[in-house]
Structure formats: C-alpha cells, structure tokens
Amino acid sequence: MMYLSLYPLRHWLRSVSSAPQALLCLFLLTFAPVSPLSATERQNECFGEDMGRRIEACSAIIDGKTAKDGDLALAYSARALAYAVAGKYDRAIPDYDASLKLDPDSAVALNNRAWAYVRSGLPEHGTEDVEKALALAPDSPQTLDTRAHIFQARGDTARALRDYEDAIRFGGTEIVRLYQCGLQSHALFAGDIDGLYTSEMRKALETCVATSGCDPLPADEECRKITS
C-alpha cells in the first residue's frame, strides 16, 4: 500500500485550497483507490530488507490462505525473522513453530528458532532445534555459532570454544571480523578487524567464553556495518 507524505499534502492545501479545481483534485487524491500489491510485489517485499514492509507482506500471504505449504512455510519464517530483528521473540517463535510444522526439515528455520530462544533468555529450549539443524547442515557457521552460545550459557566452555572455532573454520573472514569486533567491545581484543584468526584473538575468544555475560558477537549495529 502506498502512503502520502503529510507534509507535502498540507503544503499543497495551503497554497491552492481556494481554487475550485484544487478541491476536485483533493477529492480525487483523497478517495482514489490505491492499487494493491501484485502477488509478485508482495512476495518480493515478504523477503525484502524493510522489516516493516516484510511483516505486512508476509502477513498478507499468510492471511490469504491460498499459498502452497512450501511458500507458506517460507512466509512464516520470513515474518518470524522480521519480528526477531525487532526483538519481538514472543511473536517470532510462534511463527517459526508454524513454519516448521509445514516444513520440519528446514535447517534455516530450526537454527533461527534456536537463536530466538537464545536471545529470549531460554537457550536450553533451542538445544533440540540446533542439533537437528546441524544434522541437516553440519558446516553452517551460523548454526555452529548458535550452538556455541547455548554451550556457553550452560557453562560448557570447552564445547563452546570448539563450536566458535568451527564457525570460524566454515565462515571464514566474515565470522572472524564479527568476533573481532565483538571482542573489541568487551576490551578483550586490541588488534585490527582484519579477519585473521591469530593467537591473540584466540586468547580473547577463550577469555570471553569463560566470562559470564560476554558475547563475542557485536551488539552494536555500527560495528556490524564495519564488518559487512
């Protein structure tokens, strides 16, 4: 749905509202029907980067009750991710539940639900999901990172460190730079964010894993921009 900016509309009214033609134009502008999104546009927005539009578009697909099970599962999963990005895990998790009911072998949805549990303070609830996701995609750096967080929350530092290093092994430079940035925010790593897994960085990661409340992933969005 298209929305008009209020400021230009009010400015236009102040300028020409005394003219009869303007009144007719205002009537047409106000009451003319807005063309709904096409099915293709709705699908594109459901998987787009604008999280607000994503929620609206995915909801339209879900509420339309005409999508095939596979497409419906993806719509639920995409909307769940948008809710999770906004920190609304109480809405994200039920959407992941619905997605996985339709497609129980989606490694991505399984990992994302496990991560939602981690972020909502219930890491133990994500154990079954993350193990199943790794059985389906054992070289996923994102899923290995999720399991590392679960192990770290349990106090199992050895297995947490192993999973973080496996995430680095499969994720490469991108994952290393994320961890470097996160470790810098905890004042544990003073080196460059260069994507190189050095002995200095390993020592910092080891310290973080053994420290309560320390997360090697960066929380700050500006930090994420630097590493992207």
Kinemage of the C-alpha trace (Angstrom):
@kinemage 1
@onewidth
@group {chain A} dominant
@subgroup {mainchain}
@vectorlist {calphas} color= white
{ca met a 1} P 0.000 0.000 0.000
{ca met a 2} L 1.247 3.488 -0.857
{ca tyr a 3} L 1.168 6.268 1.743
{ca leu a 4} L 1.239 10.007 1.027
{ca ser a 5} L 3.576 12.209 2.996
{ca leu a 6} L 1.542 14.571 5.176
{ca tyr a 7} L 3.914 17.499 4.854
{ca pro a 8} L 3.733 17.935 1.042
{ca leu a 9} L -0.045 17.408 1.125
{ca arg a 10} L -0.574 20.130 3.760
{ca his a 11} L 1.767 22.480 1.898
{ca trp a 12} L -0.282 21.970 -1.278
{ca leu a 13} L -3.532 22.682 0.575
{ca arg a 14} L -2.235 25.980 1.969
{ca ser a 15} L -1.159 27.068 -1.492
{ca val a 16} L -4.217 26.386 -3.631
{ca ser a 17} L -7.187 25.413 -1.462
{ca ser a 18} L -9.156 28.496 -2.582
{ca ala a 19} L -9.437 27.245 -6.166
{ca pro a 20} L -12.439 25.019 -7.106
{ca gln a 21} L -10.146 22.874 -9.234
{ca ala a 22} L -7.999 22.250 -6.195
{ca leu a 23} L -10.988 20.958 -4.244
{ca leu a 24} L -11.762 18.494 -7.022
{ca cys a 25} L -8.134 17.385 -7.126
{ca leu a 26} L -8.105 16.983 -3.362
{ca phe a 27} L -11.255 14.826 -3.556
{ca leu a 28} L -9.708 12.610 -6.220
{ca leu a 29} L -6.408 12.389 -4.342
{ca thr a 30} L -8.124 11.501 -1.076
{ca phe a 31} L -10.657 8.989 -2.314
{ca ala a 32} L -8.997 7.432 -5.359
{ca pro a 33} L -8.431 3.711 -4.719
{ca val a 34} L -4.833 2.644 -4.128
{ca ser a 35} L -3.776 -0.302 -6.238
{ca pro a 36} L -2.975 -3.328 -4.088
{ca leu a 37} L 0.377 -5.014 -4.410
{ca ser a 38} L 0.592 -7.718 -7.029
{ca ala a 39} L 1.379 -11.244 -5.894
{ca thr a 40} L 4.959 -10.854 -7.142
{ca glu a 41} L 5.431 -7.498 -5.369
{ca arg a 42} L 4.003 -8.935 -2.163
{ca gln a 43} L 6.352 -11.913 -2.346
{ca asn a 44} L 9.342 -9.651 -3.002
{ca glu a 45} L 8.502 -7.458 -0.006
{ca cys a 46} L 7.988 -10.541 2.182
{ca phe a 47} L 11.671 -11.305 1.622
{ca gly a 48} L 12.876 -7.709 1.388
{ca glu a 49} L 15.157 -5.778 3.723
{ca asp a 50} L 12.485 -3.400 5.047
{ca met a 51} L 11.308 -5.293 8.121
{ca gly a 52} L 8.071 -3.331 8.493
{ca arg a 53} L 7.027 -3.997 4.914
{ca arg a 54} L 8.182 -7.576 5.277
{ca ile a 55} L 5.775 -8.149 8.149
{ca glu a 56} L 2.896 -6.582 6.209
{ca ala a 57} L 3.604 -8.502 3.003
{ca cys a 58} L 4.197 -11.850 4.697
{ca ser a 59} L 1.041 -11.365 6.764
{ca ala a 60} L -0.919 -10.781 3.550
{ca ile a 61} L 0.427 -14.034 2.122
{ca ile a 62} L -0.339 -15.938 5.321
{ca asp a 63} L -3.829 -14.448 5.740
{ca gly a 64} L -4.642 -15.003 2.073
{ca lys a 65} L -4.822 -18.765 2.720
{ca thr a 66} L -4.035 -19.538 -0.924
{ca ala a 67} L -0.263 -20.113 -0.741
{ca lys a 68} L 1.100 -23.627 -1.090
{ca asp a 69} L 2.584 -25.213 2.032
{ca gly a 70} L 6.176 -24.570 0.957
{ca asp a 71} L 5.526 -20.893 0.216
{ca leu a 72} L 3.511 -20.524 3.411
{ca ala a 73} L 6.343 -22.017 5.467
{ca leu a 74} L 8.762 -19.502 3.944
{ca ala a 75} L 6.365 -16.616 4.629
{ca tyr a 76} L 6.033 -17.614 8.294
{ca ser a 77} L 9.818 -17.957 8.583
{ca ala a 78} L 10.458 -14.601 6.892
{ca arg a 79} L 7.954 -12.828 9.141
{ca ala a 80} L 9.443 -14.536 12.186
{ca leu a 81} L 12.873 -13.184 11.286
{ca ala a 82} L 11.455 -9.656 11.000
{ca tyr a 83} L 9.905 -9.997 14.455
{ca ala a 84} L 13.182 -11.353 15.836
{ca val a 85} L 15.143 -8.414 14.388
{ca ala a 86} L 12.725 -6.127 16.278
{ca gly a 87} L 13.306 -8.133 19.463
{ca lys a 88} L 9.730 -9.475 19.450
{ca tyr a 89} L 10.662 -13.068 20.192
{ca asp a 90} L 7.234 -13.793 21.678
{ca arg a 91} L 5.869 -13.291 18.155
{ca ala a 92} L 8.828 -14.739 16.264
{ca ile a 93} L 8.817 -18.138 17.967
{ca pro a 94} L 5.144 -18.982 17.203
{ca asp a 95} L 5.802 -18.071 13.562
{ca tyr a 96} L 8.798 -20.410 13.488
{ca asp a 97} L 6.555 -23.061 15.068
{ca ala a 98} L 4.059 -22.622 12.229
{ca ser a 99} L 6.806 -22.667 9.602
{ca leu a 100} L 8.375 -25.843 10.965
{ca lys a 101} L 5.017 -27.569 11.219
{ca leu a 102} L 4.771 -27.141 7.450
{ca asp a 103} L 8.453 -27.824 6.731
{ca pro a 104} L 10.031 -29.666 9.678
{ca asp a 105} L 13.361 -30.195 7.910
{ca ser a 106} L 14.215 -26.543 7.272
{ca ala a 107} L 17.704 -26.159 8.733
{ca val a 108} L 17.432 -22.369 8.499
{ca ala a 109} L 14.134 -22.157 10.397
{ca leu a 110} L 15.383 -24.638 13.014
{ca asn a 111} L 18.516 -22.598 13.634
{ca asn a 112} L 16.608 -19.317 13.680
{ca arg a 113} L 14.123 -20.641 16.229
{ca ala a 114} L 17.003 -21.878 18.367
{ca trp a 115} L 18.629 -18.439 18.100
{ca ala a 116} L 15.342 -16.763 19.081
{ca tyr a 117} L 15.316 -18.922 22.204
{ca val a 118} L 18.923 -17.914 22.953
{ca arg a 119} L 18.116 -14.228 22.581
{ca ser a 120} L 14.961 -14.512 24.667
{ca gly a 121} L 16.929 -15.966 27.577
{ca leu a 122} L 15.874 -19.590 27.092
{ca pro a 123} L 18.927 -21.149 25.426
{ca glu a 124} L 18.153 -24.649 26.691
{ca his a 125} L 14.915 -24.601 24.658
{ca gly a 126} L 16.971 -24.318 21.479
{ca thr a 127} L 19.090 -27.438 22.008
{ca glu a 128} L 16.927 -29.876 20.060
{ca asp a 129} L 16.477 -27.431 17.181
{ca val a 130} L 20.158 -26.630 16.836
{ca glu a 131} L 21.196 -30.286 16.914
{ca lys a 132} L 18.667 -31.156 14.216
{ca ala a 133} L 19.776 -28.162 12.136
{ca leu a 134} L 23.408 -29.283 12.357
{ca ala a 135} L 22.448 -32.816 11.365
{ca leu a 136} L 20.926 -31.297 8.220
{ca ala a 137} L 23.687 -28.722 7.581
{ca pro a 138} L 26.799 -29.610 9.607
{ca asp a 139} L 29.003 -26.925 8.043
{ca ser a 140} L 26.702 -23.951 8.764
{ca pro a 141} L 28.724 -21.290 10.605
{ca gln a 142} L 25.546 -19.590 11.816
{ca thr a 143} L 24.227 -22.788 13.387
{ca leu a 144} L 27.582 -23.634 14.915
{ca asp a 145} L 27.620 -20.149 16.434
{ca thr a 146} L 24.124 -20.721 17.856
{ca arg a 147} L 25.199 -23.984 19.489
{ca ala a 148} L 28.326 -22.291 20.815
{ca his a 149} L 26.118 -19.714 22.537
{ca ile a 150} L 23.992 -22.498 24.036
{ca phe a 151} L 27.076 -24.323 25.351
{ca gln a 152} L 28.455 -21.050 26.703
{ca ala a 153} L 25.184 -20.358 28.530
{ca arg a 154} L 25.448 -23.827 30.109
{ca gly a 155} L 28.997 -23.131 31.258
{ca asp a 156} L 30.418 -25.795 28.928
{ca thr a 157} L 33.356 -23.635 27.840
{ca ala a 158} L 35.312 -26.373 26.053
{ca arg a 159} L 32.495 -27.271 23.660
{ca ala a 160} L 31.504 -23.627 23.250
{ca leu a 161} L 35.032 -22.662 22.192
{ca arg a 162} L 35.187 -25.630 19.818
{ca asp a 163} L 31.950 -24.567 18.132
{ca tyr a 164} L 33.049 -20.932 17.856
{ca glu a 165} L 36.240 -22.115 16.174
{ca asp a 166} L 34.293 -24.403 13.853
{ca ala a 167} L 32.085 -21.429 12.968
{ca ile a 168} L 35.279 -19.561 12.094
{ca arg a 169} L 36.574 -22.513 10.095
{ca phe a 170} L 33.450 -22.679 7.930
{ca gly a 171} L 32.525 -18.987 7.993
{ca gly a 172} L 35.965 -17.602 7.272
{ca thr a 173} L 36.841 -13.923 7.264
{ca glu a 174} L 33.301 -12.642 7.747
{ca ile a 175} L 32.810 -14.548 11.006
{ca val a 176} L 36.290 -13.684 12.265
{ca arg a 177} L 35.678 -9.977 11.734
{ca leu a 178} L 32.353 -10.171 13.578
{ca tyr a 179} L 34.017 -11.847 16.538
{ca gln a 180} L 36.940 -9.409 16.452
{ca cys a 181} L 34.526 -6.505 16.600
{ca gly a 182} L 32.501 -8.072 19.394
{ca leu a 183} L 35.604 -8.894 21.410
{ca gln a 184} L 36.831 -5.329 20.976
{ca ser a 185} L 33.593 -4.068 22.546
{ca his a 186} L 34.473 -6.109 25.655
{ca ala a 187} L 38.021 -4.695 25.659
{ca leu a 188} L 39.404 -8.195 25.139
{ca phe a 189} L 40.904 -7.690 21.687
{ca ala a 190} L 43.012 -4.703 20.649
{ca gly a 191} L 44.071 -5.820 17.178
{ca asp a 192} L 42.757 -4.791 13.784
{ca ile a 193} L 39.430 -6.005 12.444
{ca asp a 194} L 41.170 -7.776 9.603
{ca gly a 195} L 39.563 -11.220 9.533
{ca leu a 196} L 42.736 -13.009 10.644
{ca tyr a 197} L 42.355 -15.599 13.398
{ca thr a 198} L 45.538 -15.025 15.378
{ca ser a 199} L 46.742 -16.383 18.713
{ca glu a 200} L 45.837 -13.004 20.249
{ca met a 201} L 42.287 -13.342 19.041
{ca arg a 202} L 42.026 -16.940 20.198
{ca lys a 203} L 43.108 -15.885 23.683
{ca ala a 204} L 40.461 -13.140 23.665
{ca leu a 205} L 37.781 -15.579 22.497
{ca glu a 206} L 38.813 -18.077 25.157
{ca thr a 207} L 38.508 -15.388 27.841
{ca cys a 208} L 35.095 -14.293 26.571
{ca val a 209} L 33.724 -17.844 26.542
{ca ala a 210} L 34.753 -18.251 30.186
{ca thr a 211} L 33.246 -14.906 31.223
{ca ser a 212} L 29.593 -14.630 32.221
{ca gly a 213} L 27.683 -12.169 30.053
{ca cys a 214} L 30.375 -11.934 27.390
{ca asp a 215} L 29.178 -12.392 23.807
{ca pro a 216} L 31.762 -12.500 21.005
{ca leu a 217} L 29.133 -11.258 18.556
{ca pro a 218} L 28.829 -7.475 18.333
{ca ala a 219} L 25.652 -5.943 19.702
{ca asp a 220} L 26.191 -2.559 18.075
{ca glu a 221} L 24.794 -2.104 14.562
{ca glu a 222} L 27.609 0.288 13.624
{ca cys a 223} L 30.028 -2.479 14.484
{ca arg a 224} L 28.138 -4.792 12.157
{ca lys a 225} L 28.384 -2.234 9.351
{ca ile a 226} L 32.150 -2.134 9.723
{ca thr a 227} L 32.347 -5.890 9.290
{ca ser a 228} L 29.932 -6.202 6.364
